[in-house]
């Protein structure tokens, strides 16, 4: 499943979770309360979403997010999948997806869902480092993630993995090792989330007591950029970078500290473009007074950076009097054309 489907989200914050991870406050992240929805409640919600479905979307899925889906009682899992399957049978959606913890994927739970049109399963791996997982109170191991991915792939499901940046005990080196181990699993896609200090979380208590220092936005972007590039180099789709800025998450006090930015994903991609451009410019022959960089039209904002920050950074480092970014549709979206005729691939291993 290469194309991103149209998603009809059903939020089940904390439902099925055996305990609270230190960073967690799903009500703030999802914008929904902690009670799981009854089928009649979310049926109306699903119908409203489907009315706004874009014509260009090739596939669509009902998605259960925010909780530990396979940690729910068996009868609850069956009830929710049965209700969702009705939309598939009526050809209103193409399938079902859900997120769950790695340690809830086993032969028993896979038998439970086998009769339903589930297409995609997302696993909250978050890290592959034993100490980071322990300090974050995840309650599962990297081995659980490895086993879950193997079982899901063998059963024919598309698999997504979620990774977090800035968890307690983590650092840039450990994060990249997590990235390499996840890339080796060859998931169909990943999501990357910076760790925020959410109000009401254990992490907020630690932050107030000086036990945890969250990353600044710049630090989070710096650590996320090579991780993002690593996944792209391995042909793994990164379908989200940063948390969706919900109304609840944007309210004053909802985020006590940490790298919350509504355009976090754009910052990360812009950092990738800046890094690649600078490496190319260091190898470029000649030194024109002004610089014109060519990129695909959809990559112009990524190359310029937020408020033209990348252009200003290039001017400072290389001494150009002016830096212009021009759209050229003949270039790939992940390529940068330089004045000497050379092109730099943003996500190439040796870019």
C-alpha positions as a Markdown table, in Angstrom:
| # | Residue | x | y | z |
|---|---|---|---|---|
| 1 | Unk | 0.0 | 0.0 | 0.0 |
| 2 | Unk | 2.1 | 2.9 | -1.3 |
| 3 | Unk | -0.5 | 5.6 | -1.7 |
| 4 | Unk | -1.7 | 7.3 | 1.5 |
| 5 | Unk | -5.4 | 6.4 | 2.1 |
| 6 | Unk | -8.2 | 8.7 | 3.1 |
| 7 | Unk | -8.5 | 8.2 | 6.9 |
| 8 | Unk | -11.8 | 8.2 | 8.9 |
| 9 | Unk | -10.3 | 8.5 | 12.4 |
| 10 | Unk | -12.0 | 7.0 | 15.5 |
| 11 | Unk | -10.2 | 8.0 | 18.7 |
| 12 | Unk | -10.0 | 5.7 | 21.7 |
| 13 | Unk | -7.6 | 7.6 | 24.0 |
| 14 | Unk | -5.9 | 5.3 | 26.6 |
| 15 | Unk | -8.4 | 2.5 | 25.9 |
| 16 | Unk | -6.7 | -0.9 | 26.3 |
| 17 | Unk | -3.6 | 0.6 | 27.8 |
| 18 | Unk | -2.3 | -1.5 | 30.7 |
| 19 | Unk | -0.6 | 1.6 | 32.3 |
| 20 | Unk | 0.5 | 5.1 | 31.6 |
| 21 | Unk | 3.7 | 5.9 | 29.8 |
| 22 | Unk | 5.6 | 8.8 | 31.2 |
| 23 | Unk | 4.9 | 11.1 | 28.2 |
| 24 | Unk | 1.3 | 10.1 | 27.6 |
| 25 | Unk | -1.9 | 12.2 | 27.7 |
| 26 | Unk | -3.9 | 11.0 | 24.7 |
| 27 | Unk | -6.9 | 13.2 | 25.5 |
| 28 | Unk | -4.7 | 16.2 | 24.7 |
| 29 | Unk | -3.0 | 14.7 | 21.7 |
| 30 | Unk | -6.2 | 13.4 | 20.0 |
| 31 | Unk | -8.6 | 16.1 | 21.2 |
| 32 | Unk | -11.0 | 13.4 | 22.6 |
| 33 | Unk | -11.9 | 12.2 | 26.0 |
| 34 | Unk | -10.9 | 8.9 | 27.5 |
| 35 | Unk | -14.1 | 6.9 | 27.0 |
| 36 | Unk | -14.2 | 4.6 | 24.0 |
| 37 | Unk | -16.9 | 5.4 | 21.5 |
| 38 | Unk | -19.9 | 3.2 | 20.9 |
| 39 | Unk | -20.6 | 2.2 | 17.3 |
| 40 | Unk | -23.6 | 4.5 | 17.1 |
| 41 | Unk | -21.6 | 7.4 | 18.2 |
| 42 | Unk | -18.8 | 7.2 | 15.7 |
| 43 | Unk | -21.0 | 6.0 | 12.9 |
| 44 | Unk | -22.3 | 9.5 | 12.5 |
| 45 | Unk | -18.8 | 10.9 | 12.7 |
| 46 | Unk | -17.6 | 8.4 | 10.0 |
| 47 | Unk | -20.5 | 9.4 | 7.7 |
| 48 | Unk | -19.5 | 13.1 | 8.0 |
| 49 | Unk | -15.9 | 12.3 | 7.1 |
| 50 | Unk | -16.9 | 10.2 | 4.2 |
| 51 | Unk | -19.0 | 13.0 | 2.7 |
| 52 | Unk | -15.9 | 15.1 | 2.5 |
| 53 | Unk | -13.8 | 12.4 | 0.9 |
| 54 | Unk | -11.7 | 13.7 | -2.0 |
| 55 | Unk | -12.4 | 12.2 | -5.4 |
| 56 | Unk | -8.7 | 11.7 | -6.0 |
| 57 | Unk | -8.2 | 9.4 | -3.0 |
| 58 | Unk | -7.8 | 5.8 | -4.3 |
| 59 | Unk | -8.3 | 4.0 | -1.0 |
| 60 | Unk | -9.9 | 4.8 | 2.3 |
| 61 | Unk | -9.8 | 3.3 | 5.8 |
| 62 | Unk | -11.5 | 3.5 | 9.1 |
| 63 | Unk | -8.7 | 3.9 | 11.7 |
| 64 | Unk | -8.8 | 3.4 | 15.4 |
| 65 | Unk | -6.2 | 5.7 | 17.0 |
| 66 | Unk | -5.0 | 6.8 | 20.4 |
| 67 | Unk | -5.3 | 3.6 | 22.4 |
| 68 | Unk | -4.0 | 0.1 | 22.5 |
| 69 | Unk | -6.5 | -1.6 | 20.2 |
| 70 | Unk | -5.5 | -5.2 | 20.8 |
| 71 | Unk | -5.4 | -4.6 | 24.5 |
| 72 | Unk | -9.1 | -4.1 | 24.6 |
| 73 | Unk | -11.3 | -7.0 | 25.7 |
| 74 | Unk | -11.9 | -9.5 | 22.9 |
| 75 | Unk | -15.6 | -8.7 | 22.8 |
| 76 | Unk | -14.9 | -5.0 | 22.4 |
| 77 | Unk | -12.4 | -5.7 | 19.6 |
| 78 | Unk | -15.0 | -7.8 | 17.8 |
| 79 | Unk | -17.7 | -5.2 | 18.2 |
| 80 | Unk | -15.7 | -2.3 | 16.9 |
| 81 | Unk | -14.3 | -4.3 | 14.0 |
| 82 | Unk | -17.8 | -5.6 | 13.1 |
| 83 | Unk | -19.2 | -2.1 | 13.0 |
| 84 | Unk | -16.3 | -0.9 | 10.9 |
| 85 | Unk | -16.5 | -3.9 | 8.6 |
| 86 | Unk | -20.0 | -2.8 | 7.6 |
| 87 | Unk | -18.6 | 0.2 | 5.9 |
| 88 | Unk | -16.3 | -2.1 | 3.9 |
| 89 | Unk | -19.1 | -4.4 | 3.0 |
| 90 | Unk | -21.1 | -1.4 | 1.8 |
| 91 | Unk | -18.0 | -0.3 | -0.3 |
| 92 | Unk | -17.9 | 3.0 | 1.6 |
| 93 | Unk | -14.3 | 2.4 | 2.7 |
| 94 | Unk | -11.7 | -0.1 | 1.6 |
| 95 | Unk | -10.4 | -1.4 | 4.9 |
| 96 | Unk | -9.6 | -0.9 | 8.6 |
| 97 | Unk | -6.4 | 0.1 | 10.4 |
| 98 | Unk | -5.6 | 0.5 | 14.0 |
| 99 | Unk | -2.6 | 1.3 | 16.3 |
| 100 | Unk | -1.6 | -1.0 | 19.1 |
| 101 | Unk | 1.3 | -1.9 | 21.4 |
| 102 | Unk | 3.9 | -4.3 | 20.1 |
| 103 | Unk | 3.4 | -6.7 | 23.0 |
| 104 | Unk | -0.3 | -7.2 | 22.2 |
| 105 | Unk | 0.5 | -8.7 | 18.8 |
| 106 | Unk | 0.5 | -12.5 | 19.1 |
| 107 | Unk | -1.0 | -15.5 | 17.4 |
| 108 | Unk | -4.1 | -15.3 | 19.6 |
| 109 | Unk | -4.9 | -11.6 | 18.8 |
| 110 | Unk | -4.1 | -12.2 | 15.1 |
| 111 | Unk | -6.7 | -15.0 | 15.1 |
| 112 | Unk | -9.1 | -12.6 | 16.7 |
| 113 | Unk | -8.9 | -10.1 | 13.8 |
| 114 | Unk | -8.3 | -12.5 | 11.0 |
| 115 | Unk | -12.0 | -12.6 | 9.9 |
| 116 | Unk | -12.2 | -8.8 | 9.5 |
| 117 | Unk | -11.0 | -6.6 | 6.6 |
| 118 | Unk | -8.0 | -5.1 | 8.6 |
| 119 | Unk | -5.3 | -3.9 | 6.2 |
| 120 | Unk | -2.9 | -1.9 | 8.3 |
| 121 | Unk | -1.5 | -2.1 | 11.8 |
| 122 | Unk | 0.6 | 0.6 | 13.4 |
| 123 | Unk | 2.9 | -0.3 | 16.3 |
| 124 | Unk | 4.0 | 2.2 | 19.0 |
| 125 | Unk | 7.6 | 1.1 | 19.0 |
| 126 | Unk | 8.9 | 4.6 | 20.1 |
| 127 | Unk | 12.4 | 3.3 | 20.7 |
| 128 | Unk | 14.5 | 0.2 | 20.2 |
| 129 | Unk | 16.8 | 1.0 | 23.2 |
| 130 | Unk | 16.2 | -1.0 | 26.3 |
| 131 | Unk | 17.1 | 1.8 | 28.8 |
| 132 | Unk | 15.0 | 4.4 | 26.9 |
| 133 | Unk | 12.0 | 2.0 | 26.9 |
| 134 | Unk | 12.4 | 1.3 | 30.6 |
| 135 | Unk | 12.7 | 4.9 | 31.6 |
| 136 | Unk | 9.7 | 5.8 | 29.5 |
| 137 | Unk | 7.7 | 3.0 | 31.3 |
| 138 | Unk | 6.7 | 1.5 | 28.0 |
| 139 | Unk | 6.3 | -2.0 | 29.4 |
| 140 | Unk | 7.5 | -3.7 | 26.2 |
| 141 | Unk | 10.9 | -4.5 | 24.7 |
| 142 | Unk | 12.6 | -4.1 | 21.4 |
| 143 | Unk | 12.2 | -7.9 | 21.0 |
| 144 | Unk | 8.5 | -7.4 | 21.3 |
| 145 | Unk | 8.6 | -5.0 | 18.3 |
| 146 | Unk | 10.7 | -7.4 | 16.3 |
| 147 | Unk | 8.3 | -10.3 | 16.9 |
| 148 | Unk | 5.2 | -8.2 | 16.2 |
| 149 | Unk | 6.5 | -7.0 | 12.9 |
| 150 | Unk | 7.4 | -10.5 | 11.9 |
| 151 | Unk | 4.0 | -11.9 | 12.8 |
| 152 | Unk | 2.1 | -9.0 | 11.1 |
| 153 | Unk | 4.1 | -9.3 | 7.9 |
| 154 | Unk | 3.6 | -13.0 | 7.8 |
| 155 | Unk | -0.1 | -12.5 | 8.1 |
| 156 | Unk | -0.1 | -10.1 | 5.2 |
| 157 | Unk | -0.8 | -6.8 | 7.0 |
| 158 | Unk | 0.8 | -3.4 | 6.1 |
| 159 | Unk | 2.9 | -2.4 | 9.1 |
| 160 | Unk | 3.7 | 1.1 | 10.4 |
| 161 | Unk | 6.0 | 2.0 | 13.2 |
| 162 | Unk | 6.0 | 5.0 | 15.5 |
| 163 | Unk | 9.2 | 6.6 | 16.8 |
| 164 | Unk | 9.7 | 9.3 | 19.4 |
| 165 | Unk | 12.6 | 11.8 | 19.6 |
| 166 | Unk | 13.8 | 13.1 | 22.9 |
| 167 | Unk | 12.5 | 10.4 | 25.2 |
| 168 | Unk | 14.1 | 10.1 | 28.7 |
| 169 | Unk | 17.6 | 8.7 | 28.5 |
| 170 | Unk | 17.7 | 9.0 | 24.7 |
| 171 | Unk | 20.3 | 11.0 | 22.7 |
| 172 | Unk | 21.3 | 11.5 | 19.1 |
| 173 | Unk | 23.4 | 8.3 | 18.9 |
| 174 | Unk | 20.8 | 6.1 | 20.5 |
| 175 | Unk | 18.1 | 7.6 | 18.4 |
| 176 | Unk | 20.0 | 6.8 | 15.2 |
| 177 | Unk | 20.6 | 3.2 | 16.3 |
| 178 | Unk | 16.8 | 3.0 | 16.9 |
| 179 | Unk | 16.4 | 4.3 | 13.4 |
| 180 | Unk | 18.7 | 1.8 | 11.8 |
| 181 | Unk | 17.1 | -1.1 | 13.6 |
| 182 | Unk | 13.6 | 0.1 | 12.5 |
| 183 | Unk | 14.8 | 0.5 | 9.0 |
| 184 | Unk | 16.1 | -3.1 | 9.0 |
| 185 | Unk | 12.5 | -4.2 | 9.8 |
| 186 | Unk | 11.4 | -2.6 | 6.5 |
| 187 | Unk | 8.1 | -1.2 | 7.7 |
| 188 | Unk | 5.7 | 0.1 | 5.1 |
| 189 | Unk | 5.8 | 3.5 | 6.8 |
| 190 | Unk | 6.8 | 5.4 | 9.9 |
| 191 | Unk | 5.7 | 8.3 | 12.0 |
| 192 | Unk | 8.1 | 10.5 | 13.9 |
| 193 | Unk | 7.0 | 12.4 | 17.0 |
| 194 | Unk | 9.0 | 14.8 | 19.2 |
| 195 | Unk | 8.5 | 14.2 | 22.9 |
| 196 | Unk | 6.4 | 16.9 | 24.5 |
| 197 | Unk | 5.9 | 17.6 | 28.2 |
| 198 | Unk | 2.1 | 17.3 | 28.3 |
| 199 | Unk | 0.1 | 18.7 | 31.2 |
| 200 | Unk | -1.1 | 15.9 | 33.4 |
| 201 | Unk | 1.7 | 13.5 | 32.3 |
| 202 | Unk | 4.3 | 11.9 | 34.5 |
| 203 | Unk | 6.9 | 13.7 | 32.4 |
| 204 | Unk | 5.4 | 17.0 | 33.6 |
| 205 | Unk | 6.1 | 16.0 | 37.2 |
| 206 | Unk | 9.6 | 15.1 | 36.3 |
| 207 | Unk | 10.1 | 18.3 | 34.3 |
| 208 | Unk | 8.9 | 20.4 | 37.3 |
| 209 | Unk | 11.2 | 18.6 | 39.6 |
| 210 | Unk | 14.2 | 19.0 | 37.3 |
| 211 | Unk | 14.4 | 15.3 | 36.5 |
| 212 | Unk | 13.8 | 15.7 | 32.7 |
| 213 | Unk | 15.0 | 18.3 | 30.2 |
| 214 | Unk | 13.0 | 18.4 | 27.0 |
| 215 | Unk | 14.6 | 19.2 | 23.7 |
| 216 | Unk | 14.3 | 22.7 | 22.3 |
| 217 | Unk | 12.7 | 23.0 | 18.8 |
| 218 | Unk | 16.1 | 23.4 | 17.2 |
| 219 | Unk | 17.5 | 20.4 | 19.0 |
| 220 | Unk | 14.5 | 18.3 | 18.1 |
| 221 | Unk | 14.8 | 19.3 | 14.4 |
| 222 | Unk | 18.6 | 18.6 | 14.5 |
| 223 | Unk | 18.0 | 15.0 | 15.9 |
| 224 | Unk | 15.0 | 14.3 | 13.7 |
| 225 | Unk | 16.6 | 15.3 | 10.4 |
| 226 | Unk | 19.1 | 12.4 | 10.0 |
| 227 | Unk | 16.4 | 10.0 | 11.2 |
| 228 | Unk | 14.0 | 11.3 | 8.6 |
| 229 | Unk | 16.7 | 11.1 | 5.9 |
| 230 | Unk | 17.6 | 7.6 | 7.0 |
| 231 | Unk | 14.1 | 6.3 | 6.4 |
| 232 | Unk | 13.8 | 8.1 | 3.1 |
| 233 | Unk | 17.1 | 6.6 | 2.0 |
| 234 | Unk | 15.7 | 3.2 | 2.7 |
| 235 | Unk | 12.5 | 3.9 | 0.7 |
| 236 | Unk | 10.3 | 4.0 | 3.9 |
| 237 | Unk | 7.5 | 6.5 | 3.7 |
| 238 | Unk | 7.4 | 9.0 | 6.6 |
| 239 | Unk | 3.7 | 9.8 | 6.8 |
| 240 | Unk | 3.9 | 12.2 | 9.7 |
| 241 | Unk | 6.6 | 14.2 | 11.4 |
| 242 | Unk | 5.4 | 16.0 | 14.5 |
| 243 | Unk | 2.1 | 16.0 | 16.4 |
| 244 | Unk | -1.1 | 17.2 | 14.7 |
| 245 | Unk | -1.8 | 20.7 | 16.3 |
| 246 | Unk | -5.3 | 19.9 | 17.7 |
| 247 | Unk | -7.3 | 22.6 | 19.4 |
| 248 | Unk | -6.7 | 21.0 | 22.7 |
| 249 | Unk | -3.0 | 20.7 | 22.2 |
| 250 | Unk | -2.8 | 24.3 | 21.2 |
| 251 | Unk | -4.6 | 25.6 | 24.3 |
| 252 | Unk | -2.5 | 27.5 | 26.8 |
| 253 | Unk | -1.0 | 25.1 | 29.3 |
| 254 | Unk | -1.7 | 21.9 | 27.4 |
| 255 | Unk | 2.0 | 21.7 | 26.5 |
| 256 | Unk | 4.1 | 22.5 | 29.6 |
| 257 | Unk | 7.4 | 22.3 | 27.7 |
| 258 | Unk | 9.1 | 20.7 | 24.8 |
| 259 | Unk | 9.5 | 21.1 | 21.0 |
| 260 | Unk | 5.9 | 21.8 | 20.0 |
| 261 | Unk | 5.7 | 23.6 | 16.6 |
| 262 | Unk | 2.7 | 23.5 | 14.2 |
| 263 | Unk | 5.1 | 23.2 | 11.3 |
| 264 | Unk | 7.6 | 20.8 | 12.8 |
| 265 | Unk | 7.5 | 18.5 | 9.7 |
| 266 | Unk | 8.3 | 21.4 | 7.4 |
| 267 | Unk | 11.2 | 22.4 | 9.6 |
| 268 | Unk | 12.7 | 18.9 | 9.4 |
| 269 | Unk | 12.3 | 18.7 | 5.6 |
| 270 | Unk | 13.8 | 22.2 | 5.3 |
| 271 | Unk | 16.8 | 21.2 | 7.4 |
| 272 | Unk | 17.3 | 18.2 | 5.0 |
| 273 | Unk | 17.3 | 20.6 | 2.0 |
| 274 | Unk | 19.6 | 23.0 | 3.7 |
| 275 | Unk | 22.1 | 20.3 | 4.6 |
| 276 | Unk | 22.1 | 18.8 | 1.1 |
| 277 | Unk | 22.5 | 22.2 | -0.5 |
| 278 | Unk | 25.4 | 23.2 | 1.7 |
| 279 | Unk | 27.2 | 19.9 | 0.9 |
| 280 | Unk | 26.7 | 20.5 | -2.8 |
| 281 | Unk | 27.8 | 24.1 | -2.7 |
| 282 | Unk | 31.1 | 23.1 | -0.9 |
| 283 | Unk | 31.9 | 20.9 | -3.9 |
| 284 | Unk | 30.7 | 23.4 | -6.6 |
| 285 | Unk | 33.3 | 24.9 | -8.8 |
| 286 | Unk | 33.3 | 28.7 | -9.2 |
| 287 | Unk | 31.9 | 31.2 | -6.8 |
| 288 | Unk | 29.2 | 33.5 | -8.3 |
| 289 | Unk | 28.2 | 36.6 | -6.4 |
| 290 | Unk | 24.5 | 35.7 | -6.5 |
| 291 | Unk | 23.2 | 32.1 | -6.3 |
| 292 | Unk | 20.2 | 30.6 | -8.0 |
| 293 | Unk | 19.1 | 27.2 | -6.7 |
| 294 | Unk | 16.6 | 25.2 | -8.8 |
| 295 | Unk | 14.1 | 22.8 | -7.2 |
| 296 | Unk | 10.8 | 21.2 | -8.1 |
| 297 | Unk | 7.8 | 23.7 | -7.6 |
| 298 | Unk | 6.5 | 21.6 | -4.7 |
| 299 | Unk | 9.9 | 21.9 | -2.9 |
| 300 | Unk | 10.4 | 25.7 | -3.1 |
| 301 | Unk | 9.2 | 26.3 | 0.4 |
| 302 | Unk | 11.3 | 23.4 | 1.8 |
| 303 | Unk | 14.4 | 24.9 | 0.1 |
| 304 | Unk | 13.7 | 28.4 | 1.2 |
| 305 | Unk | 12.9 | 27.4 | 4.8 |
| 306 | Unk | 10.5 | 29.0 | 7.2 |
| 307 | Unk | 10.7 | 32.8 | 6.6 |
| 308 | Unk | 13.5 | 32.2 | 4.1 |
| 309 | Unk | 15.8 | 30.9 | 6.9 |
| 310 | Unk | 17.7 | 28.6 | 4.6 |
| 311 | Unk | 18.5 | 31.3 | 2.1 |
| 312 | Unk | 19.8 | 33.5 | 4.9 |
| 313 | Unk | 21.9 | 30.7 | 6.3 |
| 314 | Unk | 23.4 | 30.0 | 2.9 |
| 315 | Unk | 24.2 | 33.7 | 2.5 |
| 316 | Unk | 26.0 | 33.8 | 5.8 |
| 317 | Unk | 28.0 | 30.7 | 5.3 |
| 318 | Unk | 29.1 | 31.2 | 1.6 |
| 319 | Unk | 29.0 | 35.0 | 1.3 |
| 320 | Unk | 26.5 | 35.3 | -1.5 |
| 321 | Unk | 24.9 | 38.7 | -1.8 |
| 322 | Unk | 21.6 | 37.1 | -2.8 |
| 323 | Unk | 20.1 | 33.6 | -2.9 |
| 324 | Unk | 17.2 | 32.9 | -5.2 |
| 325 | Unk | 15.2 | 29.7 | -5.3 |
| 326 | Unk | 13.5 | 29.0 | -8.6 |
| 327 | Unk | 10.9 | 26.4 | -9.5 |
| 328 | Unk | 11.8 | 23.9 | -12.2 |
| 329 | Unk | 9.2 | 21.1 | -12.8 |
| 330 | Unk | 11.8 | 19.0 | -14.6 |
| 331 | Unk | 13.6 | 18.3 | -11.4 |
| 332 | Unk | 12.6 | 15.6 | -8.9 |
| 333 | Unk | 11.0 | 16.7 | -5.7 |
| 334 | Unk | 14.0 | 15.6 | -3.7 |
| 335 | Unk | 16.6 | 17.2 | -5.9 |
| 336 | Unk | 18.5 | 20.5 | -5.8 |
| 337 | Unk | 19.9 | 22.0 | -9.0 |
| 338 | Unk | 23.1 | 24.2 | -8.7 |
| 339 | Unk | 24.4 | 26.8 | -11.0 |
| 340 | Unk | 27.3 | 24.6 | -12.3 |
| 341 | Unk | 24.8 | 22.2 | -13.7 |
| 342 | Unk | 25.2 | 19.6 | -10.9 |
| 343 | Unk | 22.2 | 18.2 | -9.0 |
| 344 | Unk | 22.1 | 17.1 | -5.4 |
| 345 | Unk | 19.8 | 14.4 | -4.2 |
| 346 | Unk | 18.5 | 15.5 | -0.8 |
| 347 | Unk | 18.0 | 12.0 | 0.6 |
| 348 | Unk | 20.8 | 10.2 | -1.1 |
| 349 | Unk | 23.2 | 8.4 | 1.2 |
| 350 | Unk | 26.1 | 10.4 | 0.0 |
| 351 | Unk | 24.3 | 13.7 | -0.6 |
